[in-house]
Amino acid sequence: MFVDCDPSAHGEVVAIRNAGKSLRTYDLQGCSLYTNFEPCPMCTAAIWWSRFVLFLMELGMERIIMLVAMLMDANVVRYKSLHAQQ
């Protein structure tokens, strides 16, 4: 963040940008992301939009269960909105 003078250059976002450039796509469905802490809201949104197959972070089990439930709920909402448009 300080080297590039880019306030959005969090570790997760930088990793997503590099993966997208390397693979020439924003859709990272076949990829995994590991972080050692809970991502901020900006990084969480970037992770969700990138469609990672596996996202791991070093947290206690209670926090992991809460995050998985939140992401599953978001995917249900996205699925319902996609099918409601048909």
C-alpha positions as a Python dict, from the first residue, in 0.01 Angstrom:
ca = {
    (1, 'M'): (0, 0, 0),
    (2, 'F'): (272, 249, 93),
    (3, 'V'): (509, 153, -190),
    (4, 'D'): (250, 207, -465),
    (5, 'C'): (65, 490, -286),
    (6, 'D'): (-252, 286, -341),
    (7, 'P'): (-490, 267, -43),
    (8, 'S'): (-671, -28, -203),
    (9, 'A'): (-352, -237, -225),
    (10, 'H'): (-441, -474, 57),
    (11, 'G'): (-278, -817, 40),
    (12, 'E'): (-594, -995, -76),
    (13, 'V'): (-668, -736, -346),
    (14, 'V'): (-309, -745, -474),
    (15, 'A'): (-323, -1126, -491),
    (16, 'I'): (-657, -1113, -677),
    (17, 'R'): (-523, -852, -922),
    (18, 'N'): (-211, -1058, -992),
    (19, 'A'): (-413, -1377, -1041),
    (20, 'G'): (-656, -1200, -1274),
    (21, 'K'): (-373, -1056, -1482),
    (22, 'S'): (-192, -1390, -1500),
    (23, 'L'): (-506, -1584, -1594),
    (24, 'R'): (-658, -1298, -1801),
    (25, 'T'): (-993, -1325, -1626),
    (26, 'Y'): (-1176, -1191, -1323),
    (27, 'D'): (-1341, -1530, -1266),
    (28, 'L'): (-1111, -1722, -1033),
    (29, 'Q'): (-1344, -2019, -975),
    (30, 'G'): (-1064, -2275, -997),
    (31, 'C'): (-841, -2087, -752),
    (32, 'S'): (-796, -2073, -376),
    (33, 'L'): (-707, -1782, -150),
    (34, 'Y'): (-547, -1802, 193),
    (35, 'T'): (-516, -1511, 434),
    (36, 'N'): (-393, -1500, 791),
    (37, 'F'): (-663, -1266, 917),
    (38, 'E'): (-1024, -1171, 853),
    (39, 'P'): (-1037, -951, 542),
    (40, 'C'): (-1179, -600, 551),
    (41, 'P'): (-1514, -529, 376),
    (42, 'M'): (-1339, -417, 55),
    (43, 'C'): (-1131, -737, 39),
    (44, 'T'): (-1434, -951, 128),
    (45, 'A'): (-1625, -803, -167),
    (46, 'A'): (-1329, -860, -401),
    (47, 'I'): (-1304, -1221, -284),
    (48, 'W'): (-1677, -1275, -337),
    (49, 'W'): (-1677, -1120, -687),
    (50, 'S'): (-1371, -1324, -785),
    (51, 'R'): (-1566, -1645, -716),
    (52, 'F'): (-1290, -1838, -543),
    (53, 'V'): (-1358, -2209, -497),
    (54, 'L'): (-1177, -2212, -165),
    (55, 'F'): (-1110, -1926, 71),
    (56, 'L'): (-923, -1997, 393),
    (57, 'M'): (-826, -1770, 676),
    (58, 'E'): (-669, -1828, 1015),
    (59, 'L'): (-958, -1777, 1253),
    (60, 'G'): (-1129, -1957, 1533),
    (61, 'M'): (-1396, -2208, 1434),
    (62, 'E'): (-1680, -1980, 1549),
    (63, 'R'): (-1570, -1700, 1315),
    (64, 'I'): (-1524, -1943, 1025),
    (65, 'I'): (-1876, -2081, 1067),
    (66, 'M'): (-2015, -1727, 1077),
    (67, 'L'): (-1829, -1628, 758),
    (68, 'V'): (-1932, -1944, 571),
    (69, 'A'): (-2296, -1883, 665),
    (70, 'M'): (-2268, -1523, 542),
    (71, 'L'): (-2111, -1627, 211),
    (72, 'M'): (-2365, -1906, 158),
    (73, 'D'): (-2647, -1658, 219),
    (74, 'A'): (-2491, -1417, -32),
    (75, 'N'): (-2466, -1694, -292),
    (76, 'V'): (-2833, -1786, -236),
    (77, 'V'): (-2930, -1421, -288),
    (78, 'R'): (-2715, -1403, -605),
    (79, 'Y'): (-2864, -1732, -733),
    (80, 'K'): (-3221, -1615, -666),
    (81, 'S'): (-3164, -1279, -835),
    (82, 'L'): (-3010, -1444, -1142),
    (83, 'H'): (-3304, -1681, -1180),
    (84, 'A'): (-3565, -1415, -1107),
    (85, 'Q'): (-3447, -1224, -1415),
    (86, 'Q'): (-3523, -1517, -1650),
}
